[in-house]
Amino acid sequence: MDLRHLRYFMAVAEELHFSRAAERLHIEPSPLSRTIKELEEELGIMLFKRDRRGTHLTHPGRVFLEEVRRVFMALDHAKQSVKAAASGYRSTLRIALSDNVAQPRLAAILARCREEEPDVDVRLFEVPLSVQLRGLRDDTFDAGFSRSAEVGDAIIAQPIWLDPLAVTVPTRHPLLIHKEIPLPELLRYPLVMCHPEVCAGCNRQLQRILRNSETEPLVVEHVTSMDMMLTLVAAGYGLGFATMAHIAVCKHPEIVARPLGVEGSILTTYLLTPDINPSPQLSGFIDRVMENAEC
């Protein structure tokens, strides 16, 4: 087993389609199939199930995918650390971001870090919450941001920002007669929601808010980015959700934002850190974040 086997496996696992994975890797499908077969034979485990409905990861395949992603993440960390050292940085902080939390407040904190500690290289990694939590426990990451306080043992979750929730609505939509959109009226329409795994913390907070109504939401699409949500909302697929901070940054000419008329419609962002004594560099980063906290 070498990195080529792992790279080919990850492409098929993410595309779930051999031809598309081959195009992504710039190879023919037949050598890709042979490589995956070699990998399955070496492991003695079937990683993919193929049937008339397409290609699917088996449960061992899903577990293997998480481990393979960690391998490539570790390699990327090593490359970045070497480049940072060669550029004169003395230390590196590895910060994980989940739930699309990057926003102006984080940019301001990073700018302060560059100004006040220029010899510390701050590296950002956008990852699902599950990857962030594992990385905080095994020292892949030094700290992280997410919208979940359900982090388990050995991790501290501190609430730092509260953001009012808005509904994203296409222009000329009937709901725009409301200054605040009532939840029962909202749930008459299909919704575009954040992905329950990639954006797990955000999805959980939204689900808790939507439970204020007895009507079951009709979710037509799950997305992993704000850009995709805005695209689908503008195209009329459904209504979406965003914070007012995101709306201010990601303005779309064919979308209007309205507050959701539910008391407590706020998304909370958390700073996650391992439950250990932080390094001086990490301690300084935490202090800057807490100085900007609103909770």
Backbone hydrogen bonds, N-H to C=O, Kabsch-Sander energy under -0.5 kcal/mol:
donor,donor_aa,acceptor,acceptor_aa,energy
6,L,2,D,-1.6
7,R,3,L,-2.9
8,Y,4,R,-2.5
9,F,5,H,-2.5
10,M,6,L,-2.5
11,A,7,R,-1.8
12,V,8,Y,-2.1
13,A,9,F,-2.8
14,E,10,M,-2.0
15,E,11,A,-2.2
16,L,12,V,-3.4
21,A,17,H,-2.4
22,A,18,F,-2.4
23,E,19,S,-2.2
24,R,20,R,-2.3
25,L,21,A,-1.9
26,H,22,A,-0.9
26,H,23,E,-0.6
27,I,22,A,-2.3
32,L,28,E,-1.2
33,S,29,P,-2.6
34,R,30,S,-2.2
35,T,31,P,-2.2
36,I,32,L,-2.3
37,K,33,S,-2.2
38,E,34,R,-2.5
39,L,35,T,-2.3
40,E,36,I,-2.5
41,E,37,K,-2.4
42,E,38,E,-2.4
43,L,39,L,-2.3
44,G,40,E,-1.8
45,I,40,E,-1.4
47,L,45,I,-0.7
49,K,56,H,-3.5
51,D,54,G,-2.4
54,G,51,D,-1.6
55,T,16,L,-0.7
56,H,49,K,-2.5
58,T,47,L,-2.2
62,R,58,T,-2.2
63,V,59,H,-2.0
64,F,60,P,-2.6
65,L,61,G,-2.2
66,E,62,R,-1.7
67,E,63,V,-1.7
68,V,64,F,-2.7
69,R,65,L,-2.5
70,R,66,E,-1.6
71,V,67,E,-1.8
72,F,68,V,-2.2
73,M,69,R,-2.2
74,A,70,R,-2.5
75,L,71,V,-2.0
76,D,72,F,-2.3
77,H,73,M,-2.6
78,A,74,A,-2.3
79,K,75,L,-2.3
80,Q,76,D,-2.6
81,S,77,H,-2.6
82,V,78,A,-2.1
83,K,79,K,-2.3
84,A,80,Q,-2.6
85,A,81,S,-2.4
86,A,82,V,-2.3
87,S,83,K,-1.4
88,G,85,A,-1.2
89,Y,84,A,-2.5
90,R,119,D,-2.4
91,S,119,D,-1.3
93,L,121,D,-2.6
95,I,93,L,-0.7
95,I,123,R,-3.2
96,A,94,R,-0.5
96,A,143,A,-2.5
97,L,125,F,-3.0
98,S,145,F,-2.1
99,D,198,V,-0.7
101,V,98,S,-0.7
106,L,103,Q,-0.8
107,A,103,Q,-1.9
108,A,104,P,-2.2
109,I,105,R,-1.7
110,L,106,L,-2.5
111,A,107,A,-2.2
112,R,108,A,-1.9
113,C,109,I,-2.2
114,R,110,L,-2.3
115,E,111,A,-1.9
116,E,112,R,-3.2
117,E,113,C,-2.6
120,V,117,E,-2.0
121,D,91,S,-2.9
121,D,119,D,-0.6
122,V,120,V,-0.7
123,R,93,L,-3.3
123,R,121,D,-0.7
125,F,95,I,-2.2
127,V,97,L,-2.3
127,V,125,F,-0.7
129,L,197,E,-0.6
132,Q,128,P,-2.2
133,L,129,L,-2.7
134,R,130,S,-1.8
135,G,131,V,-2.5
136,L,132,Q,-2.2
137,R,133,L,-1.3
138,D,134,R,-2.0
140,T,135,G,-2.2
141,F,135,G,-1.9
142,D,94,R,-2.8
143,A,94,R,-1.5
144,G,272,L,-2.2
145,F,96,A,-2.2
146,S,270,Y,-1.9
151,V,149,A,-1.6
155,I,152,G,-0.7
156,I,273,T,-3.3
158,Q,156,I,-0.6
158,Q,271,L,-2.5
160,I,269,T,-3.0
161,W,269,T,-1.4
163,D,267,L,-2.5
165,L,265,S,-2.7
166,A,242,A,-3.2
167,V,258,R,-3.5
168,T,240,G,-2.2
169,V,167,V,-0.6
169,V,256,V,-2.9
171,T,254,E,-1.7
173,H,170,P,-1.0
176,L,173,H,-1.9
177,I,174,P,-1.4
178,H,175,L,-2.0
181,I,259,P,-2.6
186,L,182,P,-2.4
187,L,183,L,-2.4
188,R,185,E,-1.3
189,Y,186,L,-2.0
191,L,218,L,-2.9
192,V,239,L,-3.2
193,M,191,L,-0.6
193,M,221,E,-2.3
195,H,223,V,-2.7
199,C,195,H,-2.2
200,A,197,E,-1.0
203,N,199,C,-2.5
204,R,200,A,-2.2
205,Q,201,G,-2.0
206,L,202,C,-2.3
207,Q,203,N,-2.5
208,R,204,R,-2.0
209,I,205,Q,-1.7
210,L,206,L,-2.5
211,R,207,Q,-1.3
212,N,209,I,-1.5
213,S,210,L,-1.6
219,V,217,P,-0.8
220,V,191,L,-2.4
220,V,218,L,-0.7
221,E,191,L,-1.0
223,V,193,M,-2.4
229,M,225,S,-1.7
230,L,226,M,-2.6
231,T,227,D,-2.1
232,L,228,M,-2.4
233,V,229,M,-2.5
234,A,230,L,-2.5
235,A,231,T,-1.5
236,G,233,V,-1.5
237,Y,232,L,-2.5
239,L,190,P,-2.5
240,G,168,T,-1.7
242,A,166,A,-2.1
244,M,164,P,-1.7
247,I,243,T,-2.3
248,A,244,M,-2.0
249,V,245,A,-1.0
250,C,246,H,-3.5
251,K,249,V,-1.0
255,I,252,H,-1.7
256,V,169,V,-3.3
258,R,167,V,-2.2
260,L,165,L,-1.3
261,G,181,I,-2.9
262,V,260,L,-2.1
265,S,262,V,-1.3
266,I,264,G,-2.2
267,L,163,D,-2.8
269,T,161,W,-2.6
270,Y,146,S,-3.6
271,L,158,Q,-2.8
272,L,144,G,-3.4
272,L,270,Y,-0.6
273,T,156,I,-2.0
275,D,154,A,-2.3
276,I,274,P,-2.2
283,S,279,S,-2.9
284,G,280,P,-2.0
285,F,281,Q,-1.8
286,I,282,L,-2.8
287,D,283,S,-2.2
288,R,284,G,-1.8
289,V,285,F,-2.1
290,M,286,I,-2.7
291,E,287,D,-1.8
292,N,288,R,-0.8
292,N,289,V,-1.0
293,A,290,M,-1.0
294,E,160,I,-4.2
295,C,160,I,-0.6
